[in-house]
C-alpha cells in the first residue's frame, strides 16, 4: 500500500486514516474531532500562510497544523 502523511495529500481527494502518531493529549483531541483510524478525510483549503490546512472529516471541517498532520498516516481510496 502507498501510505503518506496527511500534510502531503492532494486536495479534494479522499483518503482513509491508517494511524495517528501524535502524543497522547493531541491524539485524544484529534479522536474527539473524528480523526481516527479508518475514517475518511479530505483536504479542502490551505490558509494564506500555508499553515494550517482545513480538512473534512465526518461531515465536519477542522483545521490541523502541518506539524500535526505530518504525524497522521493515510492512504488514498
Buried (B, 14 or more C-beta within 10 A) or exposed (E): EEEBBBBEBEEEEBBEBBEBEBEEEBBEEBBEBBBBEEBBBBBEEEEEEEBBBBBBBEEEEBBBEBEBBBBBBBEEE
